[in-house]
Amino acid sequence: MKKTIYRVLVILIFAANSCENAPKQFHTETRSNWNGRTINGKVKNMTNDRISFVQVDFDILNDNNHVIKTVSASSDNGIEANGEWEFKIEAVAAGTRITRLTRTVTR
């Protein structure tokens, strides 16, 4: 019985330490508009915590939805709690038909 209790305690302590070391998850909302040359947009921090780093990545696609290239913008200044970060990315390539947000990275 003592061995079982000891094993359960070790598992619980290990699980608690694993949760503490897990990266913080932020909830953001990204809006953007492509005018044929530039992607203008905003990332809104939907949490009450400050985000210390943010990056957005966009694919530039042709008529067949094949990726021509990927462009990105980032900020080491982050986003304050419930704040916004505005970005502007040059997004010009021959044959470009559309852009697609592929990811928003936060830490």
N, C-alpha and C positions, 0 to 999 in steps of 0.2 A: 504494500500500500504506500509506504514512504517513497519507494522508487517511482511509482506512478505520479504521485504529487510533485516530486522533484522534476520529473520530465515535463509535466504540464507547466510548471513555473518557468522552466528554461525556455519552453516554446513561447510562452506569453511574453517573456522579457525580450526574446529575439524578435518577435512580431512587433512589439512596441518600438524597439530601436529601428526596425526597418521602416516603419511609418514616419518616424521623425526625420529620416534621411531622404525621404521621397521628395522629388522636386515639387515646388509649389505650382499649382495649376491656376492660371488666370483666365477669366472670361473676358473676351474682347469681341468687338464688332468692327468689321472692316468694310468700308464703302469706298468705291472708286469709280472713276469715269475716264474713258480713253477717248481723246479727241482726234485720233489718227496720228498724233505725234507724241503726246505726253499722257502718262497716267497720273491723274491727280486724285488724291484720296485722303482718308482719315482713318485712323485706328482709335476706337474709343475703349478705354479701360472701364469695364462694367463692374469692377470690384472696388472695395474700400481700401485696397492695398496698393502701394506704389509698385509699378513695374520698372525695373532698372534697365532693361534692354528690350528693344522691339525691332523686328525685321519682317518685311513683306517680300514675297517672291511672286513674280508673274511670268507666265509663259506667253510668248508672242506666237500666234498660230497663223497658218496660211489657210487657203480655201478648203483644203482637205483635212483641216484640224491637226496638221503635223506641226510640231514645235520647231520654229525657226531659231529662236534663242530664248534664254531666260534672263530677266532683269530683276533687280532688287533694290531696296532702300532699307537703311537701318538707322537706328538712333541709340547711342550709348547714354543719352540723357534720359531715356525711358519716358514713362507717362505717369503723371501723378494719379492718385486715387480718383476715380470717376472723371479723369481728364481725357484729353484727346491729343493725338500727334498727327500733324498734317505732313504728307509726303508728296513729292513730285518726281517722276521717273521718266527720262527720255525713253521712248518706246517706238523707235522707227526702224523698220527693216523692209526690204523689198518683198512684196507679196503678202504683207501683213493684212489679215482679215479681221482678227479679233484678239483680245487679250484675256487671260484667265488667271485669277488668283490661285496659286498652288499651295501657299502656306503662310501662316503668320506665326512667327517665333517670338516667345516672350520668356523672360527670366526675371 
